[in-house]
Amino acid sequence: MHKTLIVTNDFPPRPGGIQAFVHNMAVRQPAGSIVVYASTWRDGTEVAEFDARQPFPVIRDRTKMMVPTPRVTRRAAEILRAEGCGSVWFGAAAPLGLMAPALRQAGARRLLGMTHGHEAAWAQLPGSRQLLRRIGAGTDTLTYLGEYTRSRIADAVGPEAAERMVQLPPGVDEKTFRPDSGGDAIRARLGLSDRPVVVCVSRLVKRKGQDTLIEAMPQILAAVPDTVLLIVGDGPYRSDLEKLAEARGVAGSVRFTGAVPWEELPAHYGAGDVFAMPCRTRRGGLDVEGLGIVYLEASATGLPVVAGDSGGAPDAVLEGETGYVVPGRSAAAAAERIVRLLHDEQLRRTMGEAGRRWVERSWRWDLLAQRLTGLLA
């Protein structure tokens, strides 16, 4: 049995997109083929209980943030040898991929690093570009989410490593995210059964663009007076968003759910008529959307989407077929597309059905996990 050691700082129950990406890929690998070496995240029983439920061994480092120190590298090499692993998969190539030469010396024959949005940001700065070049030279394959992240990272890692890059985006569980996910029950619970709903599911941080949606609400309400903006999720930007809704006079038409249990997320998508998250790039390209899996989850749920133009977000939308891409800082552009969709039930249905077919055809976890299995072999 060919075995793979996953070396990752990003692993559940720590929440986040990379964590979910790595875990969903790991549980779909052949039985007995995976061993995980991950950070502890935080103290308590939650981590131990999670690890006990996994179909593979999870070995936790004592640190809450793993970096490629000599101690961590030695421990990874020890696990590699003890478990008889022939390949290594870095959950995020930067910075743990700097361990690749030492792990190859310890016996690894294949080394793969996943890249995400933050590696594209690393490619912007001279010092971190040099580290990316070392990671590219030390690994056999770097994966990328989409064309935006590929172009940025390829320029940093150099031509030889760039030729070995392979696309491997996260997938969508199309059986969980589906049109009959329970949206009507969420609408009834929130008292929104008879109102048009624009839903945004995301962390509440500046890049995601919930403020742009609030700025768009006066224009949306002028055209579709009963509309509600349903903001699902929590984060450090919430209080600012609540103050903005008050300042723009739309607080009565904006609902904040806060964080919701993962098992209720599909139903919260389904509570919307339109999904919108007009993300934008910030900090001169250092704060950028790598892909935007939320758009694909919304498509799987049968909703048309309105996405921002940050980084790789447009890769998750078929423009004019599954939704629209708008400038992330333009409230007017977001409002125009949202109003068009709210006014046209047939257009919403057509785009939602097209999005669902696209997810089933190209974004299912099982298809993408098979691709990874081949890369690790």
Buried (B, 14 or more C-beta within 10 A) or exposed (E): EBBBBBBBBBBBBBEEBBBBBBBBBBEBBBEEBBBBBBBBBEEEEEBEEBBEEBEBEBBBBEBEEBEBEEEBBEBBBEBBBEBEBBBBBBBBBBBBBBBBBBBBEBEBEBBBBBBBBBBBBBBBBEEBBEBBBBBBBBBBBBBBBBEBBBBBBBBBBBEEBBEEBBBBBBBBBBEBBBBEBBBEBBBEEBEBEEBBBBBBBBBBBBBBBBBBBBBBBBBBBEBBEEBBBBBBBBBEBBEBBBEBBEEBEBBEBBBBBEEBEEEBBBBBBBBBBBBBBBBBBBEEBBBBBBBBBBBBBBBBBBBBBBBBBBBBBBBBBBEEBBBBBBBBBBBEBBBBBBBBBBEEEEEBEBBBBBBBEBBBEEBBBEEBBEBBBEBBE
